[in-house]
Amino acid sequence: MSEKCETEQGEILLLPEPKGELMVLPAADGQALAAPDDLLLPRLITDAGETATLRFVNFFTAEIENDNTRMSYLRAFRQFDAWCLAKGIGLYQLQPFVVAAYTKELKETRHPQTVKQHLAALRMLFDNLVIGQVENQIAA
C-alpha cells in the first residue's frame, strides 16, 4: 500500500510503505545496526548521519509501544520528509518557520486532528533527536 503526498507544484508523490526488519548484529566494536536494502529510511535522517539514523530507529522501535501509533507517526514523518525533499531542506536547516510553513500547507488539505497528530509525531521525534545530541537547535 502506498501513501500520497502532494508537493508545492501540485504533484502527488506516492510513498511506498516501509518494508523490512531491523536487526542488531554483533560487530568488532560492540554492536552494529544492520538494515535490509529495501528498508526505506527518511532522507532527512539518513543525510544527517549515523547518529541521527540510530536515534530515528531507536525512537520508532523502542520509544513507541503501540503499533498503530508507530505506523501513524512514521507515515506523518515520511510525509514531512517528502515535503522537505521537495523544498530542498535538510535536517540541520529546520527552523520553526519551516515547520510552520509545512503546517500551513497541511491544514489546507487535512483534518485538524490529522494536523495535530503530524505535529505530535514531529515534536516527539525532534525531541528525541535533541536529547540524543543529534542537533541542539532542531525546531519542534
Buried (B, 14 or more C-beta within 10 A) or exposed (E): EEBEBBBEEEEEBEBEEBEEEBEEEEEEEEEEBEBEEEEBBBBBBBBBEEEBBBBBBBBBEEEBEEEEBBBBBBBBBBBBBBBBBBEEBEBBEBEEEBBEBBBEBBEEEBEEEBBEBBBBBBEBBBEBBBEBEBBEEBBB
